[in-house]
Amino acid sequence: MTAATTAQGRARTAPEPRHPQADAPSEAPAHVPALDGIRGVAVASVLAFHGGLPWATGGFLGVDAFFVLSGYLITALLLAEWTRSGGRIDLAAFWGRRVRRLLPALLLMVTAVAIGARALLPPEEVRLLRGDGMAALFYVANWRMTFRGGDYFAQTAAPSPLEHTWSLGIEEQFYLVWPLVLWAVLYPGRPGRTSMRALARGRVRAHLCWLVVVCGVGAVASTAALAVTYSAEDPGRAYYGTDTRGAAILIGAALAALLALRSQGHTELRGESAAPVSPRSVTPGWRRVGLGGLAAAAAVAALWTSTHVSGTDEVLYHGGMASFALAVAVVIAHVVLVPSGLSARLLSVPPLPALGRISYGVYLWHWPVFIAANADRTGLTGLTLFTVRCLLAVGIAYLSYVLVERPIQLRVRSRRPVFAATGAGVALAAGAAVLVVTTTVPPLPARPADASVVAAVDRFLEGDGDAEDGATNDRRNNPFRMTTKPPRSRPKPPLHHRRPGQPVVVDVFGDSIAWTLVNYLPSHPDLDVRDRTLMGCGVSRTAPFRYFGRLYPGLMPTCRDWPRIWRAAIARDNPDVAFILVGRWETMDRVLDGRWTHIGDPEFDAHLQSELDLAIRVAGARGAHVLLATEPYNRRGEQLDGSLYPEDEPQRVTDWNQLLRSVASRHPNVTVIGFGERVSPAGRFTWTAGGYQVRSDGLHLTPSGVQGWIAPWLLPQLIGAVPK
């Protein structure tokens, strides 16, 4: 979304001459304040959507409104130049104006994000910003998002602070290609050799008719591509693609061509040369009333859509987005043709035009601000958090507009080669800034020396001091994978007592949290720890369930079949200790016996107790001692309004840990260890514990946290679980 503000962003435009000469310089169409108002409504709807306001479920369609505006305004600008210059479009000058209008503010935002990310984001996410920043600056962010995969409306990981630049990519690609298409369609012969009066005798109307056809065919093709490409399982390709989202821009372009065609008819009747559409060309009377009624219906339809649909509604991808764009185009036509009408007056009410004039900057800054000023850092939620975020975004956008954007726009235009060189230099400087910031993040330390951790554990076992003293703050950098290969050693009979010289065999069961624990643990000569985790699986086998705001209709086969997989691992490994770390999946909203429920409901609690009993029986079937780990408090992410997702509610984790202890008390071979208390010593979620960052994403463990804080506490308990 760029707001396409060059075309309408000027507060005043000189009146057009009634008989422009063929070599007259191109001018922007007359400024229409109501178009700024449309921008204001559009950016406000995007803010409301990203702020999680419950009535703005379709607020993301504000981006489509910007697409329509951009298509209309840019095409109107180019047609104005074409008619005034005798069939000539200065492509280099047009692209230069686009760069000067859009790049400085984008460069400022990307650089600020790159610098701020070092203080606010984990190093792994900062490194990902390198590609995001370069994609944003070269206006291909939408294709980066497409190839990276993912669902825009159901984030399953921390979103990039630059994710919103996908729409800028689509618009800038349009700015690059569309003038060439116009030139090909409108070219009447050798530019400069055909007078405007000759054009007015017939060629102009023919060319404009062809342009309308091209826009219409392109919009239909793009709408069809969106419908064909859409997949509920992976909607990213359909949502981010330039080809699939081009309909709105082309509808705006078609509107500009239609209004220019209508204006051409009026100028022919008056014997004038072609000129951009003006309000004077509207026939008063019943036609004006009819257009007003149509615009009112279109506005109501657009507002209803913005407040009642969601990004997962398939109807949007089967003509819904195109219909919304058509409704916006009708409103634009009405405010342009009838500037004294009700639509124009409503859209000109302050502060909508003022917000619209800085809408490009507001859009640029709002998403990084929303991510930085989250509930975790501010302690705010709901409308209070939304208000603070909006004030920050609008304030920064205003400063950018006053201090960066407007001064550059008002600067005297230099020669084209100098400007082109300046633009290239700015782009290179932008890329250099992002690369410097994202590549100077300290590298991950190498694997720590196991000897220091072993010595610390030995001192802890012998009572010679706190094991933390000898722990290292380094971390291992292991690839994220699930271990499925059997151990190299042969299975041993169950060990009820430690044998001299034999390590304690520990099978670790659980999900990805348990995976990070077992794979980041340092080795110890008295332990043989084996990874038997199943990614994305707890012990509850009910479905559907909701995770991170997304509905999952069923379970993965491994999650349904975990008892058999666990039994096979126990039979193969014959472990001395079975360590179980589950609970994340048990705190989610799930369907049981046909109704949605969650922990704390007596029926669901009974189901969880049954599944835990089964897990203990399976894990201890060969005589292993079972260690049940309590669940730490989590904060995987925030909802758009700053509130926690249900599975991250502290009370649910507390209820789970109480249920865990209750079930464990019925089994003599089970010990509950306070893993959750170790990771969350404050009795609530924290990123750090004992001076170490223990959580990487609000859920999983960090290598440094495991090795420096958890291992010195956990390894002695694993070794001591089997008596000598």
C-alpha positions in Angstrom: 0.0 0.0 0.0 1.5 3.3 -1.0 -1.2 5.9 -0.8 -0.4 7.1 -4.3 -0.1 10.5 -2.8 1.8 12.3 -5.5 -1.3 12.5 -7.7 -3.6 14.0 -5.1 -1.1 15.0 -2.3 -0.7 18.6 -3.4 -2.8 20.9 -1.4 -3.3 23.3 -4.4 -3.1 22.8 -8.1 -3.2 25.6 -10.6 -6.4 25.7 -12.8 -6.0 23.9 -16.1 -6.0 26.1 -19.2 -9.1 25.6 -21.4 -7.0 25.1 -24.5 -3.7 23.5 -23.5 -1.0 23.4 -26.0 0.5 20.1 -27.3 3.8 20.8 -25.6 2.3 22.0 -22.3 3.8 20.3 -19.3 1.7 17.6 -17.7 -0.2 18.5 -14.5 -1.9 16.5 -11.8 -5.7 16.3 -11.8 -7.4 18.9 -9.6 -7.0 18.1 -5.9 -10.1 16.4 -4.4 -10.0 16.5 -0.6 -12.5 13.7 -0.4 -9.9 11.3 -2.0 -7.7 12.1 1.0 -10.7 11.2 3.1 -10.9 7.8 1.4 -7.2 7.3 2.2 -7.9 8.2 5.8 -10.7 5.7 6.1 -8.6 3.0 4.4 -5.6 3.4 6.7 -7.9 3.6 9.7 -9.4 0.3 8.8 -6.0 -1.3 8.5 -5.0 0.1 11.9 -8.3 -1.2 13.4 -7.7 -4.7 11.9 -4.1 -4.9 13.1 -5.2 -3.6 16.4 -7.6 -6.5 16.9 -10.7 -4.4 17.2 -13.6 -7.0 17.1 -15.7 -5.0 14.6 -12.8 -4.7 12.1 -12.4 -8.3 11.0 -12.3 -7.2 7.3 -10.2 -4.1 7.9 -7.4 -5.6 5.9 -9.5 -4.6 2.8 -8.3 -1.1 3.4 -5.2 -2.2 1.4 -7.5 -3.0 -1.5 -9.0 0.5 -1.3 -5.5 1.9 -1.6 -4.9 -0.4 -4.6 -8.0 1.1 -6.3 -6.9 4.6 -5.5 -3.4 4.0 -6.8 -4.7 2.6 -10.1 -7.0 5.5 -10.6 -4.6 8.3 -9.6 -1.6 7.0 -11.4 -3.5 6.3 -14.6 -5.2 9.8 -14.4 -1.8 11.4 -14.1 -0.4 9.5 -17.1 -3.5 10.2 -19.2 -3.2 13.9 -18.3 0.4 13.9 -19.5 -0.5 12.0 -22.6 -3.3 14.4 -23.6 -1.3 17.5 -22.9 2.0 16.4 -24.6 0.6 15.2 -27.9 0.7 11.5 -27.1 3.9 11.5 -25.1 4.7 10.0 -21.7 8.0 10.7 -20.1 8.7 7.4 -18.4 12.0 8.3 -16.8 10.4 11.4 -15.2 7.5 9.4 -13.9 9.6 6.7 -12.4 11.9 9.4 -10.9 8.9 11.0 -9.2 7.8 7.7 -7.8 11.3 7.0 -6.3 11.5 10.5 -4.8 8.0 10.1 -3.3 8.2 6.6 -1.9 11.8 5.6 -1.3 13.0 8.1 1.4 10.3 7.3 3.9 10.7 3.6 3.2 14.4 3.8 3.7 14.0 5.6 7.0 11.5 3.0 8.3 13.5 0.0 7.2 16.7 1.4 8.8 14.9 2.2 12.0 13.5 -1.3 12.1 16.9 -2.8 11.4 18.4 -0.8 14.3 15.6 -1.4 16.7 15.4 -5.1 16.0 18.8 -5.6 17.6 17.5 -4.4 20.9 14.0 -5.9 20.7 14.3 -9.2 18.8 16.3 -12.4 19.3 19.4 -12.7 17.1 17.8 -15.4 15.0 14.9 -13.1 14.0 17.3 -10.2 13.4 19.1 -12.3 10.8 15.8 -13.0 9.0 15.3 -9.3 8.7 18.3 -9.1 6.2 16.2 -10.7 3.5 13.0 -8.9 4.6 14.8 -5.6 4.4 16.3 -6.1 1.0 13.0 -7.4 -0.3 11.2 -4.3 1.0 13.7 -1.9 -0.5 13.6 -3.6 -3.9 9.8 -3.9 -3.7 9.6 -7.6 -4.0 8.4 -8.3 -0.4 5.2 -9.9 -1.6 7.1 -12.6 -3.5 9.4 -13.2 -0.5 6.4 -13.8 1.6 4.9 -16.1 -1.1 8.0 -18.3 -1.4 8.5 -18.4 2.3 5.0 -19.7 2.8 2.6 -19.1 5.6 -0.9 -17.7 6.3 -1.2 -14.0 6.6 -4.3 -14.4 8.8 -3.0 -17.2 11.1 0.5 -16.4 12.2 2.1 -19.5 13.8 5.4 -17.6 14.5 6.5 -14.1 15.3 5.6 -11.9 12.3 8.3 -9.9 10.6 8.2 -6.1 11.4 8.5 -5.7 7.6 5.7 -8.1 6.6 3.4 -5.2 5.7 5.7 -4.1 2.9 4.2 -6.9 0.7 1.6 -4.4 -0.6 4.2 -1.8 -1.4 5.8 -4.4 -3.6 2.7 -5.0 -5.6 2.1 -1.3 -6.1 5.7 -0.5 -7.1 5.7 -3.4 -9.6 2.5 -1.8 -11.0 4.3 1.6 -11.2 7.1 -0.1 -13.1 5.0 -1.9 -15.7 1.8 0.1 -16.1 3.3 3.1 -17.9 4.8 0.7 -20.5 1.4 -0.8 -21.0 -0.2 2.6 -21.3 2.4 3.6 -23.8 1.8 0.5 -25.9 -2.0 1.0 -25.8 -2.2 4.7 -26.3 0.7 5.3 -28.7 -0.9 7.1 -31.7 2.2 7.4 -33.9 5.4 9.3 -33.5 5.0 11.4 -30.3 5.1 15.1 -30.8 4.1 14.9 -34.5 0.4 14.6 -33.8 -1.5 17.7 -32.6 -4.0 17.5 -29.8 -6.8 18.6 -32.2 -5.9 15.7 -34.5 -6.1 13.4 -31.5 -9.4 14.9 -30.5 -10.9 14.1 -33.8 -11.2 10.4 -33.0 -8.0 8.7 -32.0 -8.2 9.6 -28.4 -11.5 7.9 -27.9 -10.4 4.8 -29.7 -7.2 4.6 -27.6 -9.2 5.1 -24.3 -11.7 2.5 -25.3 -8.9 0.0 -25.9 -7.4 1.0 -22.5 -10.7 0.2 -20.8 -10.8 -3.2 -22.5 -7.2 -4.0 -21.4 -8.0 -3.0 -17.8 -11.2 -5.0 -17.8 -9.6 -8.1 -19.3 -6.7 -7.8 -16.9 -9.0 -7.4 -13.8 -11.1 -10.5 -14.8 -7.9 -12.5 -15.4 -6.5 -11.5 -12.0 -9.7 -12.3 -10.3 -9.8 -15.7 -11.9 -6.1 -16.3 -11.0 -7.0 -15.5 -7.4 -9.8 -18.0 -7.3 -7.8 -20.8 -9.0 -4.7 -20.2 -6.8 -6.5 -20.0 -3.5 -6.0 -22.9 -1.1 -7.5 -22.9 2.4 -4.4 -24.8 3.6 -1.9 -22.4 2.1 -3.5 -19.1 1.0 -0.2 -17.2 0.9 0.3 -17.6 -2.9 -3.1 -16.2 -3.6 -3.0 -13.4 -1.1 0.5 -12.1 -1.8 0.8 -12.6 -5.6 1.0 -9.6 -7.9 -0.9 -11.5 -10.5 -3.7 -12.5 -8.1 -4.0 -9.1 -6.4 -3.9 -6.9 -9.5 -7.6 -6.7 -10.1 -8.2 -3.8 -7.6 -5.4 -1.7 -9.2 -6.7 -2.4 -12.7 -10.3 -1.5 -11.7 -9.0 1.9 -10.5 -7.1 2.3 -13.8 -10.3 1.4 -15.7 -12.1 4.1 -13.8 -9.6 6.7 -14.8 -9.9 5.7 -18.4 -13.7 5.7 -18.3 -13.7 9.2 -16.7 -11.2 10.4 -19.2 -13.3 9.0 -22.0 -16.4 10.8 -20.7 -14.4 14.0 -20.4 -13.2 13.5 -23.9 -16.8 13.4 -25.1 -17.6 16.7 -23.4 -14.5 18.4 -24.7 -15.3 17.3 -28.3 -18.8 18.8 -28.0 -17.2 22.1 -26.8 -14.5 22.0 -29.3 -11.8 21.7 -26.7 -8.9 19.4 -26.5 -8.9 16.4 -24.3 -8.3 17.0 -20.6 -8.7 15.1 -17.4 -12.1 14.7 -16.0 -13.5 17.6 -14.1 -16.6 18.0 -11.9 -18.1 20.4 -14.6 -18.5 17.4 -16.9 -21.2 15.8 -14.8 -24.8 16.3 -16.1 -26.9 17.7 -13.2 -30.3 16.3 -12.3 -31.4 12.7 -12.2 -28.0 11.4 -13.3 -26.4 13.0 -10.3 -29.0 11.6 -8.0 -28.6 8.2 -9.5 -24.9 8.3 -9.2 -25.3 9.4 -5.6 -27.6 6.5 -4.8 -25.3 4.1 -6.4 -22.3 5.5 -4.4 -24.3 5.3 -1.2 -25.1 1.6 -1.8 -21.5 0.9 -2.7 -20.2 2.6 0.4 -22.6 0.7 2.6 -21.6 -2.6 0.9 -17.9 -1.8 1.4 -18.3 -0.8 5.1 -20.4 -3.9 5.7 -17.8 -6.1 4.1 -15.0 -4.5 6.2 -16.8 -5.3 9.4 -18.3 -8.7 8.7 -15.9 -10.8 6.7 -12.6 -12.3 7.7 -9.5 -13.2 5.7 -10.4 -16.9 5.9 -13.8 -16.4 4.1 -13.4 -18.2 0.7 -15.9 -15.8 -0.9 -13.3 -13.1 -0.8 -11.1 -15.2 -3.1 -13.9 -16.0 -5.5 -14.9 -12.5 -6.5 -15.3 -10.9 -3.1 -12.2 -8.8 -3.3 -13.0 -7.7 -6.8 -16.5 -6.7 -5.8 -15.1 -4.7 -2.9 -12.8 -2.9 -5.3 -15.7 -2.1 -7.6 -17.6 -0.6 -4.7 -14.6 1.6 -3.8 -14.3 2.7 -7.5 -18.0 3.8 -7.5 -17.4 5.9 -4.4 -14.3 7.4 -6.0 -16.2 8.2 -9.2 -18.9 10.0 -7.1 -16.6 12.2 -5.1 -14.7 13.2 -8.3 -17.7 13.9 -10.4 -19.9 15.4 -7.7 -17.5 17.2 -5.3 -20.4 18.9 -3.6 -22.3 15.6 -3.0 -22.9 13.9 0.3 -20.1 11.4 -0.2 -17.5 14.1 -0.8 -18.7 16.1 2.1 -18.6 13.2 4.5 -15.2 12.2 3.4 -13.9 15.7 3.7 -14.8 15.9 7.4 -11.7 16.4 9.6 -9.6 14.6 10.5 -10.0 12.2 7.6 -8.3 14.3 4.9 -5.4 15.1 7.2 -5.0 11.4 8.1 -5.2 10.6 4.4 -2.4 13.0 3.5 0.0 11.2 5.8 -1.5 7.7 5.2 1.6 6.4 3.4 3.7 7.1 6.4 1.1 5.8 8.8 1.0 2.6 6.9 4.8 2.3 6.8 5.2 2.9 10.5 2.1 1.3 12.1 3.2 -2.3 11.9 6.7 -2.0 13.3 5.2 0.2 16.1 2.5 -2.3 16.8 5.1 -5.1 17.2 7.5 -3.0 19.3 4.8 -1.6 21.6 3.2 -4.9 22.5 1.4 -5.8 25.7 4.5 -7.6 27.1 6.5 -4.4 27.0 3.8 -1.9 27.8 1.6 -3.8 30.2 -1.4 -2.5 28.2 -4.1 -4.4 26.3 -7.3 -3.7 24.4 -8.4 -0.2 23.5 -5.7 1.4 25.7 -2.9 -0.4 23.9 -4.6 0.3 20.5 -4.8 4.1 21.3 -1.1 4.3 22.4 0.0 2.4 19.3 -2.0 4.6 16.9 -0.7 7.8 18.6 2.8 6.6 18.2 2.3 5.5 14.5 0.6 8.7 13.5 3.1 10.9 15.4 6.1 9.2 13.7 4.3 9.4 10.3 3.7 13.1 10.8 7.3 13.8 11.6 8.4 11.7 8.6 6.0 13.7 6.4 7.2 17.1 7.6 10.9 16.4 8.0 11.5 13.9 5.2 8.8 13.4 2.6 7.6 17.0 2.0 11.0 18.6 1.8 12.1 16.1 -0.8 8.9 16.6 -2.8 9.2 20.4 -2.7 12.9 20.4 -3.7 13.7 21.9 -7.1 13.9 19.1 -9.6 17.4 18.4 -10.8 18.4 17.0 -14.1 17.3 13.5 -14.7 20.8 11.9 -14.9 21.7 13.5 -11.5 18.4 12.4 -10.0 18.8 8.9 -11.3 22.3 8.7 -9.8 20.9 10.0 -6.5 18.2 7.4 -6.5 20.6 4.6 -7.1 22.9 6.0 -4.4 19.9 6.1 -2.0 19.1 2.5 -2.8 22.6 1.3 -2.3 22.8 3.2 1.0 19.6 1.6 2.1 20.9 -1.9 1.3 24.2 -1.2 3.0 22.4 0.0 6.2 20.3 -3.1 6.4 23.3 -5.4 5.7 25.5 -3.7 8.3 22.9 -3.9 11.0 21.8 -7.4 10.4 25.2 -8.9 9.7 26.9 -7.4 12.8 24.7 -9.4 15.2 27.1 -11.5 17.3 27.4 -15.0 16.0 26.1 -17.9 18.0 28.7 -19.2 20.4 30.2 -22.6 19.8 29.2 -25.7 21.7 30.2 -25.3 25.3 32.8 -27.3 27.0 31.0 -30.2 28.6 33.7 -30.6 31.2 32.7 -27.4 33.1 29.0 -28.4 33.3 30.0 -32.0 34.4 32.2 -30.6 37.1 29.4 -28.3 38.2 26.9 -31.2 38.4 29.5 -33.3 40.4 29.9 -30.5 42.9 26.1 -30.2 43.2 25.9 -34.0 43.9 28.7 -33.9 46.4 27.2 -30.8 48.1 30.3 -28.7 47.4 28.5 -25.6 46.2 25.8 -24.2 43.8 26.0 -25.9 40.4 25.3 -22.5 38.7 28.8 -21.3 39.6 30.5 -23.5 37.1 27.9 -23.3 34.4 28.7 -21.7 31.1 26.6 -19.1 29.2 27.4 -20.6 25.8 24.9 -22.4 23.7 24.8 -25.1 21.0 23.4 -24.5 17.6 21.6 -27.6 16.7 19.4 -28.1 13.6 15.7 -28.4 14.3 14.7 -32.0 13.6 13.0 -34.9 15.2 15.1 -37.9 16.1 13.7 -41.2 14.8 16.7 -43.4 14.5 17.2 -46.1 17.2 20.2 -45.8 19.5 23.4 -47.5 18.5 23.6 -49.4 21.8 21.7 -52.6 22.3 18.6 -52.5 24.7 19.4 -53.4 28.2 17.2 -55.0 30.9 15.5 -52.6 33.2 17.8 -51.1 35.8 16.3 -50.7 39.3 19.7 -49.8 40.7 22.7 -48.2 39.0 25.4 -50.5 37.9 29.0 -49.4 38.3 30.3 -47.9 35.1 26.9 -47.8 33.4 25.3 -44.5 32.5 21.6 -43.9 33.4 19.5 -44.3 30.3 16.9 -41.6 30.0 14.1 -41.5 27.4 12.7 -38.0 26.9 9.1 -37.8 25.8 7.2 -34.7 24.8 6.7 -32.1 22.1 9.0 -29.4 20.7 9.6 -27.9 24.1 11.0 -31.2 25.2 13.0 -31.4 22.0 14.8 -28.1 22.7 15.6 -29.4 26.2 17.0 -32.8 25.2 18.9 -31.4 22.2 20.5 -28.5 24.1 21.5 -30.5 27.2 25.2 -31.0 27.5 26.6 -34.5 27.6 27.5 -36.2 30.9 29.4 -39.4 31.4 26.8 -40.7 33.8 23.8 -40.1 31.4 22.6 -41.6 28.1 19.8 -39.2 27.2 17.7 -40.2 24.1 15.3 -38.1 22.2 11.9 -39.7 21.8 9.9 -36.5 21.3 7.1 -36.1 18.8 6.8 -32.6 17.3 3.4 -31.0 17.9 2.1 -33.8 20.1 0.9 -33.9 23.7 -1.0 -36.7 25.3 -4.6 -35.4 24.6 -6.0 -36.9 21.5 -9.1 -34.8 21.0 -9.7 -32.7 18.0 -10.5 -30.2 16.5 -8.4 -27.7 18.5 -7.3 -24.1 18.3 -3.7 -23.1 18.5 -2.4 -19.6 18.1 -5.7 -18.4 16.8 -6.0 -21.0 14.1 -8.4 -23.9 13.9 -6.9 -27.4 13.3 -9.5 -29.9 12.3 -7.5 -33.0 13.2 -4.4 -34.6 14.6 -1.2 -35.6 12.9 -0.9 -39.4 12.7 2.0 -39.5 15.1 -0.2 -37.6 17.7 -3.0 -40.0 17.4 -0.6 -42.9 17.7 1.7 -41.7 20.5 0.9 -44.7 22.9 2.2 -47.2 20.3 5.2 -45.0 19.4 6.1 -44.6 23.1 5.7 -48.4 23.7 8.1 -49.1 20.9 10.7 -46.7 22.3 10.4 -48.2 25.8 10.8 -51.7 24.4 13.8 -50.7 22.3 15.6 -48.6 24.8 14.6 -50.2 28.1 15.4 -46.9 29.9 16.1 -46.4 33.6 14.2 -43.1 33.6 11.3 -41.9 31.4 11.2 -38.1 31.5 7.9 -36.6 30.3 7.4 -33.0 29.5 3.9 -32.3 28.1 1.1 -29.8 28.8 1.3 -27.2 26.0 -1.2 -29.0 23.9 -3.4 -29.9 26.9 -4.1 -26.2 27.7 -5.6 -25.4 24.3 -9.3 -25.2 23.5 -10.3 -28.6 22.2 -13.5 -30.4 21.2 -14.5 -33.3 23.5 -17.7 -35.2 22.9 -18.9 -32.7 20.3 -18.4 -29.5 22.3 -15.6 -27.0 22.8 -13.9 -27.2 26.2 -10.7 -26.7 28.0 -8.8 -27.5 31.1 -10.8 -26.5 34.2 -13.9 -28.2 32.8 -14.6 -31.3 35.0 -15.3 -33.5 31.9 -12.1 -32.4 30.1 -10.1 -32.7 33.3 -11.3 -36.3 33.6 -10.1 -36.9 30.0 -6.7 -35.4 30.7 -6.3 -37.6 33.9 -7.1 -40.7 31.8 -4.5 -39.7 29.2 -1.9 -39.0 31.8 -2.5 -42.3 33.5 -2.0 -44.0 30.2 1.2 -42.1 29.6 2.6 -43.1 33.0 1.7 -46.8 32.5 3.3 -46.9 29.0 6.5 -45.1 30.1 6.9 -47.2 33.2 6.0 -50.6 31.7 9.5 -51.9 31.8 10.4 -50.7 35.3 11.6 -47.2 34.5 11.2 -44.5 37.0 8.9 -41.8 35.6 9.7 -38.1 36.0 6.8 -35.8 35.3 7.9 -32.2 34.6 5.6 -29.3 35.4 4.7 -26.9 32.5 6.3 -23.4 32.6 4.2 -20.3 31.8 4.3 -19.5 28.1 3.8 -16.4 26.0 4.0 -17.7 22.4 2.5 -14.5 21.1 -0.2 -11.9 21.5 -3.5 -11.5 19.9 -3.8 -8.4 17.8 -5.4 -6.5 20.8 -2.5 -7.5 23.0 -4.4 -10.1 25.0 -3.0 -13.6 25.4 -4.1 -16.6 23.4 -6.2 -19.0 25.6 -3.5 -21.6 25.8 -1.1 -19.0 27.3 -3.5 -18.0 30.1 -1.5 -18.5 33.4 -4.5 -20.1 35.1 -4.6 -22.9 32.6 -1.0 -23.7 33.2 -1.6 -23.6 36.9 -4.6 -26.0 36.5 -2.5 -28.4 34.4 0.3 -28.6 36.9 -2.2 -29.2 39.8 -3.8 -32.0 37.7 -0.3 -33.4 37.0 0.5 -33.6 40.6 -2.8 -35.2 41.4 -2.4 -38.0 38.9 1.2 -38.6 39.9 0.2 -39.1 43.5 -1.6 -42.3 42.4 1.6 -43.9 41.0 4.5 -45.0 43.3 7.0 -45.0 40.4 6.4 -41.3 39.5 8.1 -38.2 40.7 7.0 -34.7 39.8 9.9 -32.2 39.3 9.3 -28.5 39.2 10.6 -27.8 35.7 8.0 -25.1 35.3 9.1 -23.4 38.5 12.7 -23.5 37.3 11.9 -21.9 34.0 9.4 -19.5 35.5 10.7 -18.8 38.9 8.7 -15.6 39.3 5.4 -17.5 39.1 4.6 -15.9 35.8 6.1 -15.9 32.3 9.5 -14.3 32.0 12.1 -14.4 29.2 15.0 -14.8 31.6 15.7 -16.8 34.7 18.9 -16.8 36.8 20.5 -14.3 34.6 20.0 -16.3 31.4 17.6 -15.9 28.6 15.7 -19.2 28.8 13.0 -18.7 26.2 13.6 -18.0 22.5 10.1 -17.3 21.3 8.0 -17.3 24.5 7.7 -21.1 24.3 10.8 -23.0 23.4 14.1 -23.0 25.3 17.3 -21.4 24.4 20.6 -23.3 24.3 22.2 -20.9 26.8 19.2 -21.2 29.1 19.3 -25.0 29.0 23.0 -25.3 29.5 23.5 -22.5 32.0 20.4 -22.6 34.1 18.4 -25.8 33.6 21.1 -28.4 33.1 22.9 -27.8 36.5 19.5 -28.3 38.2 18.1 -31.1 36.0 21.0 -33.4 35.4 21.5 -34.3 39.1 17.8 -35.3 39.3 18.1 -37.5 36.2 21.1 -39.2 37.6 19.7 -39.5 41.1 16.3 -40.9 39.9 18.0 -44.4 39.9 19.4 -45.4 43.3 22.9 -46.8 43.4 
